Amino acid sequence: MGRRIALTFLGALLLSILSACIFPVPLPGDQTLNGLDVNATQGSNIDWPTVYDAGYRFVYVKATSGDADPPALRNDHFENQADGAKAAGLAVGVYHFAYPETNSPEDEAQYFIDEARDYLREGYLRPVLDVEALSQPSGLMANGASLSEWIGVWMESVEAATGVEPILYTTSDYANNYLDSTLANQQSGYDLWIAHWRCDSSVPPDCGAWGNRWAFWQYWAPTEPGIIGCGHNSVPGIGEDVDLDIFNGGLSLLSEYMIDTTDLPEDSLVAYYDFDEAIGSTLLDHSRYLNNGDIQDIEGVVTGRVGNAFNFDGVNDWVRVPDSESLQTIRRFTISCWIKPASLPPMGRAASTGIVAYGAEWHGVWELRLMGDGTVFLLLNWYTPSETDVISAAHLTVGTWHHIVATFDGESARLYIDGSQEAQQACPELLTPGVGSYMAVGLNFPGGDEYFHGLIDDLRIYNEVRAP
């Protein structure tokens, strides 16, 4: 899969001679399944029906490495490899090779999602994060907690965007020496694909804190010059040496590792924040678009309306969500959230605090505000000739949860409070977002001291009109 531990020349030569004639065959019995993993080395001329006929039932295909910054590392054969294997009847999944010492987990997760999105859906195996062979071991590798936190953020980011929990691939060395045991927790940890090149599938792998709880096992890796491996192999239908794997179960259990439609967020859900927890200084977006937010000064979570909520102090707490194509292309919308005001702005309608807003300073596309008299204010196309104001008749009660829904269908904007329509105004269209646009939670545009004071929970933004 990646770089492997160096071996002396003599040892490598001896191992190569002893194993050159080994021909991997399907394992006997129905408790395990044979599979393999491929990358750019194997190219696009794989005869997948022949691979299937030889007894292999699953394959993981390398899609990406690192992040999108040049030089972007992408397997240009991965669509061909994945599509061909699936057409031949193999269960197919895709994986990402990590560079934690040089990149952020959010950037790497976004790159993987952008490139492999079509394979992170129903009918494919759950995706995998490959963590091995850091090039700067004095950094993250020397601190198991830091590396494990990086892994956790990547995993959470992909799950938030796809609804699917990834699997962790790592080596026996890493599992024993460089990863925090929390990753192996049976309730809250991750399923394991262990790389332990026994070269003999009858000798169980060493999985560190996972014990004997492995889902996939890469037991055979080809020998490379100066690199430990199991020699050379010849899988029918593949012209190059290839990694060999085992699944710890039969076909019925393998089906449980396939992505199900119930796992997947809707395409129209552009951003979804449940506020149940923060990952470092990041608020995770549970839509498939990964519109994660940067938390500004908010400390911890409190009991909310649905699970937990963020407690905004009204002084300097807010969340900044960077601009993205999925936000820029919203032309119709539904905004839904729960809020529990702790206080109201002090100056009536001369002041307001922001619930959620999108746009640039002095160029707001849409904003949802709480006014000083307790009314809710939906503002479209702020500071332009087409500015549209929609103001609720109802007044919110401090210290009480209220459900707020705002919609725009391309012609009219509507505002709902606790299930009842409060107001409606015609509006011809939304502004095109300006340069420097972003989304703010808990703060108005153009910024300043207009911070929301209270709890916000379960914020969802759709690019279509939905029933309140």
GUVEX-458557 format. One record per residue (C-alpha): residue number from 1; x, y, z; residue in three letters. Coordinates in pm, 1 decimal, always signed. Layout:
// GUVEX-458557
 seq        X        Y        Z type
 NUM        X        Y        Z  ALA
...
END
This chain:
// GUVEX-458557
 seq        X        Y        Z type
   1     +0.0     +0.0     +0.0  MET
   2   +269.0   +246.1    +93.9  GLY
   3   +635.0   +244.1   +189.4  ARG
   4   +750.0    -47.4   +401.5  ARG
   5  +1029.3   -120.1   +647.7  ILE
   6  +1379.1   -165.4   +505.4  ALA
   7  +1539.3   -509.5   +502.1  LEU
   8  +1902.0   -604.5   +442.2  THR
   9  +1983.4   -696.0    +86.7  PHE
  10  +2069.4  -1055.1   +179.7  LEU
  11  +1745.8  -1101.6   +372.6  GLY
  12  +1539.0   -956.9    +92.9  ALA
  13  +1711.5  -1177.7   -163.2  LEU
  14  +1656.9  -1492.6    +44.9  LEU
  15  +1292.2  -1410.9   +103.0  LEU
  16  +1245.1  -1342.6   -265.6  SER
  17  +1395.2  -1678.6   -363.4  ILE
  18  +1188.3  -1871.8   -112.3  LEU
  19   +861.2  -1708.4   -210.0  SER
  20   +899.7  -1661.7   -583.5  ALA
  21   +700.8  -1975.0   -658.5  CYS
  22   +417.1  -1899.6   -413.0  ILE
  23    +84.9  -1875.0   -596.1  PHE
  24   -183.9  -1719.2   -376.2  PRO
  25   -507.2  -1916.4   -389.0  VAL
  26   -843.9  -1864.3   -221.5  PRO
  27   -855.7  -1973.9   +139.9  LEU
  28  -1056.2  -2286.1   +222.2  PRO
  29  -1379.3  -2269.4   +415.6  GLY
  30  -1651.7  -2007.7   +437.2  ASP
  31  -1526.5  -1803.6   +733.5  GLN
  32  -1299.5  -1573.7   +531.4  THR
  33  -1291.9  -1420.3   +184.0  LEU
  34   -996.8  -1348.0    -40.6  ASN
  35   -945.3   -999.5   -176.7  GLY
  36   -677.3   -755.2   -286.6  LEU
  37   -597.9   -386.7   -308.2  ASP
  38   -467.8   -200.2   -610.4  VAL
  39   -319.2   +137.4   -693.5  ASN
  40   -175.3   +314.2   -997.5  ALA
  41    +99.9    +50.4  -1028.3  THR
  42   -147.3   -210.2  -1153.4  GLN
  43   -272.0    +23.2  -1428.7  GLY
  44   -600.2     +2.3  -1615.4  SER
  45   -558.1   -323.7  -1806.7  ASN
  46   -675.8   -559.2  -1535.5  ILE
  47   -888.1   -854.2  -1647.5  ASP
  48  -1136.7   -839.4  -1361.6  TRP
  49  -1355.4  -1136.9  -1467.0  PRO
  50  -1042.7  -1352.2  -1451.7  THR
  51   -960.8  -1210.3  -1106.2  VAL
  52  -1311.4  -1300.5   -991.5  TYR
  53  -1288.3  -1650.7  -1139.4  ASP
  54   -963.1  -1700.5   -944.5  ALA
  55  -1162.1  -1665.8   -622.2  GLY
  56  -1117.8  -1302.7   -520.6  TYR
  57  -1434.9  -1139.7   -392.2  ARG
  58  -1341.7   -784.6   -292.6  PHE
  59  -1094.3   -513.4   -385.2  VAL
  60   -997.3   -177.2   -240.3  TYR
  61   -876.8    +80.1   -493.3  VAL
  62   -648.1   +369.1   -403.5  LYS
  63   -811.1   +696.5   -506.3  ALA
  64   -605.7   +978.5   -355.0  THR
  65   -309.7  +1076.3   -139.4  SER
  66   -262.0  +1395.3    +61.5  GLY
  67   -464.9  +1703.6    -27.1  ASP
  68   -549.4  +1902.5   -339.9  ALA
  69   -246.4  +2132.8   -324.4  ASP
  70     +5.0  +2071.7   -605.0  PRO
  71   +133.1  +1822.4   -669.1  PRO
  72   -206.3  +1659.6   -616.4  ALA
  73   -158.8  +1283.2   -583.6  LEU
  74   -437.6  +1092.9   -752.6  ARG
  75   -461.6   +744.0   -898.0  ASN
  76   -568.3   +827.8  -1252.1  ASP
  77   -673.4   +466.3  -1304.3  HIS
  78   -899.7   +438.8  -1002.6  PHE
  79  -1232.5   +492.3  -1180.7  GLU
  80  -1136.9   +235.7  -1445.2  ASN
  81  -1018.7     -9.8  -1179.9  GLN
  82  -1323.9    +37.3   -955.9  ALA
  83  -1578.0    +24.1  -1238.0  ASP
  84  -1420.4   -284.6  -1394.5  GLY
  85  -1404.6   -472.4  -1066.1  ALA
  86  -1764.0   -389.0   -979.2  LYS
  87  -1885.9   -497.7  -1322.4  ALA
  88  -1708.6   -832.7  -1272.2  ALA
  89  -1888.8   -894.5   -943.8  GLY
  90  -1627.7   -796.7   -684.4  LEU
  91  -1723.6   -582.2   -385.8  ALA
  92  -1538.8   -252.6   -436.2  VAL
  93  -1422.2    +19.7   -198.6  GLY
  94  -1183.0   +314.4   -227.2  VAL
  95   -911.9   +437.8     +4.6  TYR
  96   -704.9   +747.7    +78.8  HIS
  97   -334.5   +752.6   +169.9  PHE
  98   -267.5  +1006.4   +446.0  ALA
  99    +13.2  +1256.9   +494.1  TYR
 100    -66.0  +1375.6   +848.0  PRO
 101   +274.7  +1536.0   +900.8  GLU
 102   +222.3  +1794.4   +624.4  THR
 103   -152.8  +1844.0   +573.6  ASN
 104   -464.9  +1916.6   +775.6  SER
 105   -715.8  +1631.7   +815.2  PRO
 106   -998.4  +1855.0   +690.4  GLU
 107   -814.2  +1937.4   +365.5  ASP
 108   -726.8  +1573.4   +302.3  GLU
 109  -1082.3  +1460.6   +376.0  ALA
 110  -1225.3  +1721.3   +139.1  GLN
 111   -984.6  +1620.9   -139.1  TYR
 112  -1078.7  +1254.5   -101.0  PHE
 113  -1451.5  +1334.3   -101.2  ILE
 114  -1422.6  +1561.1   -405.5  ASP
 115  -1234.2  +1301.7   -608.4  GLU
 116  -1406.0   +981.5   -489.8  ALA
 117  -1760.8  +1105.5   -428.8  ARG
 118  -1916.1   +869.6   -685.2  ASP
 119  -1774.8   +571.4   -492.2  TYR
 120  -1891.2   +685.8   -148.5  LEU
 121  -2247.6   +573.8   -201.9  ARG
 122  -2477.1   +275.9   -194.4  GLU
 123  -2333.3    -41.7   -343.0  GLY
 124  -1971.1    +18.9   -242.8  TYR
 125  -1765.8    -86.6    +57.2  LEU
 126  -1708.2   +168.8   +328.9  ARG
 127  -1412.2   +398.5   +251.6  PRO
 128  -1072.4   +355.7   +415.6  VAL
 129   -805.9   +586.8   +556.6  LEU
 130   -454.3   +447.3   +507.9  ASP
 131   -212.8   +564.2   +781.8  VAL
 132   +144.6   +434.7   +758.5  GLU
 133   +506.3   +534.3   +700.6  ALA
 134   +513.3   +901.5   +794.6  LEU
 135   +807.8  +1076.6   +631.7  SER
 136   +874.3  +1290.4   +941.6  GLN
 137   +852.9  +1046.5  +1233.7  PRO
 138   +981.2  +1301.6  +1486.4  SER
 139   +651.1  +1486.8  +1454.4  GLY
 140   +307.5  +1327.1  +1473.7  LEU
 141   +441.8   +974.1  +1492.2  MET
 142   +623.7  +1052.6  +1814.6  ALA
 143   +295.9  +1160.3  +1973.3  ASN
 144    +27.7   +896.0  +1953.0  GLY
 145   -238.8  +1134.4  +2081.6  ALA
 146   -165.4  +1392.5  +1809.2  SER
 147   -167.2  +1136.7  +1529.8  LEU
 148   -481.1   +975.6  +1669.4  SER
 149   -653.6  +1314.1  +1688.9  GLU
 150   -561.0  +1379.0  +1323.3  TRP
 151   -711.5  +1042.7  +1230.3  ILE
 152  -1025.2  +1117.5  +1431.4  GLY
 153  -1083.9  +1451.5  +1256.2  VAL
 154  -1037.9  +1292.5   +910.9  TRP
 155  -1277.2  +1011.2   +999.8  MET
 156  -1535.8  +1249.0  +1146.3  GLU
 157  -1509.9  +1481.5   +846.3  SER
 158  -1572.8  +1203.9   +595.6  VAL
 159  -1853.6  +1057.7   +802.4  GLU
 160  -2012.6  +1400.5   +841.9  ALA
 161  -2007.3  +1452.6   +465.6  ALA
 162  -2112.5  +1104.2   +358.3  THR
 163  -2300.4   +954.1   +651.4  GLY
 164  -2059.5   +660.4   +641.8  VAL
 165  -1798.6   +575.9   +905.4  GLU
 166  -1466.3   +493.0   +736.8  PRO
 167  -1240.3   +199.4   +819.5  ILE
 168   -883.3   +252.8   +942.9  LEU
 169   -593.1    +81.0   +762.8  TYR
 170   -267.7    +74.7   +953.1  THR
 171    +29.8   -150.0  +1017.3  THR
 172    +88.5   -378.3  +1312.0  SER
 173   +377.8   -151.7  +1412.1  ASP
 174   +153.6   +154.0  +1422.7  TYR
 175   -128.6    -30.8  +1600.0  ALA
 176   +112.9   -131.9  +1875.6  ASN
 177   +334.1   +175.6  +1906.9  ASN
 178   +194.3   +494.6  +1756.0  TYR
 179   -185.8   +500.9  +1790.2  LEU
 180   -394.3   +587.5  +2093.0  ASP
 181   -598.2   +294.7  +2222.8  SER
 182   -917.2   +504.0  +2199.1  THR
 183   -917.3   +436.4  +1824.5  LEU
 184   -960.2    +67.1  +1905.5  ALA
 185  -1241.1   +113.3  +2157.8  ASN
 186  -1507.9   -143.8  +2077.3  GLN
 187  -1792.7   +105.7  +2119.4  GLN
 188  -1645.5   +431.9  +1989.9  SER
 189  -1340.8   +327.8  +1787.5  GLY
 190  -1299.5   +224.4  +1424.6  TYR
 191  -1309.8   -101.3  +1235.3  ASP
 192   -960.0   -214.4  +1146.2  LEU
 193   -787.4   -317.8   +826.7  TRP
 194   -455.3   -444.0   +961.0  ILE
 195   -138.2   -467.2   +754.6  ALA
 196    +78.0   -744.8   +896.3  HIS
 197   +273.4   -922.4   +625.1  TRP
 198   +285.1  -1271.8   +768.9  ARG
 199   +297.7  -1410.6   +413.8  CYS
 200   +102.3  -1699.7   +562.4  ASP
 201   -267.8  -1654.5   +630.0  SER
 202   -270.8  -1932.7   +887.9  SER
 203    -75.5  -1718.5  +1139.3  VAL
 204   -305.8  -1448.4  +1288.2  PRO
 205   -202.6  -1082.9  +1265.4  PRO
 206    -91.7   -871.7  +1560.9  ASP
 207   -348.9   -592.6  +1588.9  CYS
 208   -227.2   -414.4  +1901.8  GLY
 209   -512.0   -266.2  +2104.6  ALA
 210   -768.3   -414.7  +1863.3  TRP
 211   -679.0   -764.9  +1983.2  GLY
 212   -839.5  -1010.3  +1741.8  ASN
 213  -1100.7   -761.8  +1617.8  ARG
 214   -985.3   -708.0  +1259.8  TRP
 215  -1220.5   -673.6   +964.6  ALA
 216   -965.9   -689.5   +682.1  PHE
 217   -607.8   -817.5   +687.0  TRP
 218   -339.7   -741.0   +432.0  GLN
 219   -126.9  -1049.8   +486.9  TYR
 220    +82.5  -1042.4   +168.0  TRP
 221   +277.4   -750.2    +24.5  ALA
 222   +511.8   -790.3   -274.0  PRO
 223   +884.4   -752.6   -219.7  THR
 224  +1040.7   -434.1   -353.8  GLU
 225  +1413.0   -351.2   -371.3  PRO
 226  +1534.6   -304.5    -13.5  GLY
 227  +1181.9   -339.3   +121.9  ILE
 228  +1031.9   -612.2   +336.1  ILE
 229   +766.9   -809.0   +154.8  GLY
 230   +650.8  -1161.3    +80.6  CYS
 231   +815.1  -1209.5   -256.4  GLY
 232   +636.9  -1198.7   -589.6  HIS
 233   +294.7  -1325.5   -684.0  ASN
 234    +84.2  -1381.6   -990.2  SER
 235   -285.7  -1314.6   -955.5  VAL
 236   -464.0  -1427.0  -1272.3  PRO
 237   -580.2  -1123.5  -1467.8  GLY
 238   -327.8   -878.1  -1314.9  ILE
 239     +8.0   -821.9  -1478.5  GLY
 240   +180.7   -670.4  -1174.0  GLU
 241   +250.6   -788.0   -819.6  ASP
 242    -37.9   -696.8   -593.4  VAL
 243   -121.1   -678.5   -221.9  ASP
 244   -336.9   -965.3    -98.0  LEU
 245   -603.6   -935.6   +169.6  ASP
 246   -849.6  -1140.8   +369.9  ILE
 247  -1191.7  -1041.2   +500.4  PHE
 248  -1275.2  -1181.9   +843.4  ASN
 249  -1607.6  -1337.5   +749.6  GLY
 250  -1820.6  -1469.6   +466.5  GLY
 251  -2026.1  -1293.1   +200.3  LEU
 252  -2319.2  -1223.9   +432.6  SER
 253  -2094.2  -1040.7   +679.4  LEU
 254  -1914.7   -855.4   +398.6  LEU
 255  -2251.7   -717.3   +291.0  SER
 256  -2273.0   -540.9   +627.1  GLU
 257  -1964.5   -340.0   +527.7  TYR
 258  -2141.2   -210.5   +217.6  MET
 259  -2279.6   +143.4   +218.8  ILE
 260  -2657.8   +153.3   +257.2  ASP
 261  -2888.9   +428.9   +134.2  THR
 262  -2996.8   +495.0   +491.6  THR
 263  -2640.3   +613.0   +562.1  ASP
 264  -2636.7   +887.3   +300.1  LEU
 265  -2732.6  +1253.1   +347.9  PRO
 266  -2967.1  +1403.3    +90.7  GLU
 267  -2814.7  +1590.2   -203.8  ASP
 268  -3025.8  +1896.9   -123.6  SER
 269  -2890.9  +1924.4   +232.7  LEU
 270  -2610.0  +2178.1   +186.3  VAL
 271  -2515.1  +2222.8   +552.3  ALA
 272  -2622.6  +2049.6   +873.2  TYR
 273  -2483.5  +2132.7  +1216.0  TYR
 274  -2610.3  +1930.3  +1511.0  ASP
 275  -2379.7  +2113.4  +1758.7  PHE
 276  -2340.2  +1792.0  +1955.4  ASP
 277  -1964.8  +1831.9  +1975.3  GLU
 278  -1669.0  +2022.0  +1838.4  ALA
 279  -1359.6  +1853.3  +1695.6  ILE
 280  -1085.9  +2085.4  +1817.0  GLY
 281  -1184.0  +2426.3  +1682.1  SER
 282  -1399.1  +2277.4  +1404.2  THR
 283  -1778.5  +2254.1  +1387.2  LEU
 284  -1852.5  +1956.3  +1164.9  LEU
 285  -2102.8  +1979.8   +882.8  ASP
 286  -2306.6  +1657.7   +856.9  HIS
 287  -2411.3  +1720.4   +497.5  SER
 288  -2213.7  +1559.6   +215.2  ARG
 289  -2058.0  +1894.9   +122.4  TYR
 290  -1823.6  +1931.5   +421.5  LEU
 291  -1903.8  +2297.0   +496.8  ASN
 292  -1718.7  +2275.9   +826.6  ASN
 293  -1705.9  +2586.1  +1043.4  GLY
 294  -1422.7  +2756.4  +1232.3  ASP
 295  -1531.0  +2810.2  +1593.4  ILE
 296  -1456.7  +3157.0  +1729.6  GLN
 297  -1424.7  +3163.1  +2111.9  ASP
 298  -1711.8  +2923.5  +2190.8  ILE
 299  -1622.8  +2692.8  +2477.9  GLU
 300  -1784.9  +2349.7  +2494.0  GLY
 301  -2145.5  +2245.1  +2448.6  VAL
 302  -2456.0  +2238.0  +2668.7  VAL
 303  -2778.2  +2037.3  +2664.8  THR
 304  -2977.4  +2145.6  +2362.6  GLY
 305  -3318.6  +2095.5  +2205.2  ARG
 306  -3192.7  +1792.2  +2010.1  VAL
 307  -2886.8  +1643.3  +2178.4  GLY
 308  -2642.6  +1924.2  +2256.7  ASN
 309  -2626.1  +2289.0  +2150.8  ALA
 310  -2369.0  +2568.5  +2131.8  PHE
 311  -2403.3  +2840.6  +2393.6  ASN
 312  -2327.5  +3177.2  +2229.3  PHE
 313  -2228.1  +3441.7  +2487.1  ASP
 314  -2345.7  +3749.0  +2293.2  GLY
 315  -1999.8  +3905.1  +2320.4  VAL
 316  -1764.2  +3740.9  +2071.7  ASN
 317  -1887.8  +3385.1  +2010.7  ASP
 318  -1962.4  +3282.5  +1654.4  TRP
 319  -1878.4  +3026.7  +1383.5  VAL
 320  -1727.1  +3121.3  +1048.2  ARG
 321  -1795.1  +2883.5   +757.8  VAL
 322  -1568.4  +2942.7   +455.7  PRO
 323  -1731.2  +2995.6   +118.2  ASP
 324  -1787.5  +2696.8   -109.0  SER
 325  -1950.1  +2611.3   -438.9  GLU
 326  -2238.4  +2442.6   -259.0  SER
 327  -2316.5  +2769.1    -76.8  LEU
 328  -2256.5  +2992.7   -378.2  GLN
 329  -2502.4  +2802.8   -596.9  THR
 330  -2800.2  +2824.5   -360.3  ILE
 331  -3079.3  +3001.3   -552.5  ARG
 332  -3368.0  +2862.6   -345.9  ARG
 333  -3344.7  +2759.4    +15.7  PHE
 334  -3487.5  +2634.6   +339.6  THR
 335  -3316.1  +2736.3   +663.7  ILE
 336  -3426.4  +2549.8   +974.4  SER
 337  -3295.0  +2577.7  +1331.2  CYS
 338  -3384.2  +2578.9  +1699.3  TRP
 339  -3289.1  +2881.3  +1910.1  ILE
 340  -3328.1  +2964.7  +2278.1  LYS
 341  -3252.3  +3335.9  +2334.1  PRO
 342  -3087.9  +3423.3  +2664.6  ALA
 343  -3152.6  +3795.3  +2606.5  SER
 344  -3269.1  +4033.7  +2334.4  LEU
 345  -3077.5  +4320.4  +2174.7  PRO
 346  -3127.8  +4631.0  +2388.4  PRO
 347  -3246.6  +4888.3  +2133.3  MET
 348  -3562.9  +4754.9  +1972.4  GLY
 349  -3553.4  +4734.4  +1596.4  ARG
 350  -3250.2  +4962.6  +1584.1  ALA
 351  -3039.9  +4659.5  +1678.0  ALA
 352  -3041.9  +4292.9  +1594.5  SER
 353  -2830.8  +3988.0  +1650.1  THR
 354  -2740.3  +3728.9  +1392.1  GLY
 355  -2868.9  +3372.2  +1392.8  ILE
 356  -2719.1  +3270.8  +1057.9  VAL
 357  -2616.0  +3472.1   +752.0  ALA
 358  -2441.4  +3427.6   +417.9  TYR
 359  -2268.5  +3680.0   +197.7  GLY
 360  -1990.1  +3936.0   +213.9  ALA
 361  -1966.0  +4246.3   +430.1  GLU
 362  -2210.0  +4506.5   +296.4  TRP
 363  -2326.7  +4246.7    +44.8  HIS
 364  -2541.7  +3999.6   +236.6  GLY
 365  -2727.7  +3741.2    +27.8  VAL
 366  -2951.0  +3617.2   +308.3  TRP
 367  -2962.3  +3671.9   +683.5  GLU
 368  -3175.6  +3546.1   +969.6  LEU
 369  -3178.6  +3783.8  +1266.8  ARG
 370  -3333.5  +3819.1  +1611.2  LEU
 371  -3461.0  +4170.7  +1675.2  MET
 372  -3472.7  +4371.7  +1998.0  GLY
 373  -3849.6  +4331.3  +2032.5  ASP
 374  -3828.4  +3953.3  +1998.3  GLY
 375  -3937.7  +3934.7  +1635.9  THR
 376  -3744.6  +3731.4  +1376.4  VAL
 377  -3617.7  +3909.1  +1067.6  PHE
 378  -3534.3  +3740.9   +733.7  LEU
 379  -3333.2  +3975.6   +515.3  LEU
 380  -3251.5  +3906.3   +149.0  LEU
 381  -3017.2  +4101.6    -80.4  ASN
 382  -2905.2  +4335.3   +193.1  TRP
 383  -2798.8  +4688.8    +98.8  TYR
 384  -2917.1  +4662.9   -263.7  THR
 385  -3222.9  +4795.1   -454.8  PRO
 386  -3377.7  +4446.3   -433.5  SER
 387  -3346.6  +4423.9    -55.1  GLU
 388  -3638.9  +4226.2    +87.5  THR
 389  -3744.3  +4230.9   +455.2  ASP
 390  -3962.7  +3959.5   +607.0  VAL
 391  -4054.1  +4019.6   +973.8  ILE
 392  -4248.0  +3784.2  +1200.0  SER
 393  -4562.0  +3890.3  +1381.3  ALA
 394  -4476.4  +3665.6  +1673.9  ALA
 395  -4236.4  +3772.2  +1947.9  HIS
 396  -3999.2  +3511.2  +2085.2  LEU
 397  -3979.8  +3444.2  +2456.6  THR
 398  -3642.3  +3466.8  +2628.4  VAL
 399  -3542.7  +3134.2  +2785.3  GLY
 400  -3775.9  +2930.4  +2560.9  THR
 401  -3692.0  +2707.3  +2265.9  TRP
 402  -3836.9  +2821.0  +1932.4  HIS
 403  -3823.9  +2651.3  +1592.2  HIS
 404  -3738.1  +2893.3  +1309.4  ILE
 405  -3783.0  +2813.8   +939.3  VAL
 406  -3716.6  +3051.2   +649.9  ALA
 407  -3776.7  +2965.1   +283.9  THR
 408  -3725.0  +3123.1    -57.1  PHE
 409  -3874.0  +2962.2   -370.2  ASP
 410  -3735.6  +3200.4   -632.8  GLY
 411  -4034.9  +3436.6   -610.9  GLU
 412  -4136.0  +3471.4   -245.6  SER
 413  -3970.0  +3453.3    +93.6  ALA
 414  -4158.9  +3308.0   +390.4  ARG
 415  -4092.4  +3295.0   +761.7  LEU
 416  -4228.8  +3034.2  +1004.7  TYR
 417  -4212.2  +3034.9  +1385.1  ILE
 418  -4294.8  +2717.5  +1578.0  ASP
 419  -4475.4  +2568.6  +1278.8  GLY
 420  -4691.7  +2871.4  +1187.4  SER
 421  -4633.6  +3099.1   +887.8  GLN
 422  -4564.7  +3447.6  +1016.4  GLU
 423  -4487.4  +3653.7   +709.8  ALA
 424  -4434.9  +3647.5   +332.9  GLN
 425  -4278.4  +3892.7    +87.7  GLN
 426  -4216.3  +3882.6   -288.0  ALA
 427  -3853.0  +3876.3   -398.7  CYS
 428  -3744.3  +3829.1   -762.8  PRO
 429  -3412.2  +3654.6   -701.3  GLU
 430  -3109.4  +3621.5   -476.0  LEU
 431  -2792.7  +3821.3   -523.1  LEU
 432  -2490.6  +3658.2   -672.8  THR
 433  -2248.5  +3610.7   -382.9  PRO
 434  -1971.2  +3868.0   -374.6  GLY
 435  -1597.6  +3825.1   -335.1  VAL
 436  -1506.7  +3734.2    +20.1  GLY
 437  -1839.5  +3570.1   +101.2  SER
 438  -1873.4  +3332.1   +394.3  TYR
 439  -2143.1  +3200.8   +625.1  MET
 440  -2170.4  +3320.8   +984.5  ALA
 441  -2352.8  +3144.2  +1266.7  VAL
 442  -2431.7  +3359.7  +1568.7  GLY
 443  -2327.9  +3689.1  +1404.7  LEU
 444  -2477.5  +3947.0  +1167.7  ASN
 445  -2324.8  +4099.4   +860.7  PHE
 446  -2133.1  +4323.8   +835.0  PRO
 447  -2000.8  +4196.0  +1167.1  GLY
 448  -1905.6  +4408.4  +1463.1  GLY
 449  -2081.4  +4352.8  +1793.9  ASP
 450  -2410.0  +4202.3  +1672.8  GLU
 451  -2360.4  +3862.4  +1835.2  TYR
 452  -2642.0  +3625.4  +1924.9  PHE
 453  -2688.3  +3553.9  +2296.9  HIS
 454  -2833.2  +3212.5  +2371.4  GLY
 455  -2843.1  +2857.3  +2238.0  LEU
 456  -2853.9  +2746.7  +1873.9  ILE
 457  -2920.7  +2384.8  +1780.4  ASP
 458  -2989.8  +2162.3  +1479.1  ASP
 459  -2920.0  +2413.2  +1201.4  LEU
 460  -2999.9  +2280.6   +852.0  ARG
 461  -2973.6  +2457.1   +517.1  ILE
 462  -3123.4  +2306.6   +200.5  TYR
 463  -3095.7  +2426.0   -159.5  ASN
 464  -3467.4  +2367.5   -212.3  GLU
 465  -3794.8  +2460.3    -45.1  VAL
 466  -3915.8  +2204.0   +207.5  ARG
 467  -4223.9  +2187.8   +426.1  ALA
 468  -4161.6  +2360.4   +761.8  PRO
END
